[in-house]
Amino acid sequence: MPKIKTHRGAAKRFRLTGKGKVRRAKAFANHILTKKSPKRKRNLRQMTLVSDADAPRIKRLIPHA
């Protein structure tokens, strides 16, 4: 049985919480920021959880995390 390799792109984008849920950064925070309100930009800095439907697929990509 071969070793299971981590998907390096996914490993840079996702982290697991202590309970095993998958955390991700929010999108739309990199450019064209002048039209976005300060409150919206502040909220985009926070991490959020991946949806329950996507979590199993992402966990397969980061088995050793």
Summary of the structure (lengths in Angstrom):
residues: 65
radius of gyration: 14.8
end to end distance: 20.2
largest distance: 52.5
contacts: 125
relative contact order: 0.29
helix: 31%
strand: 15%
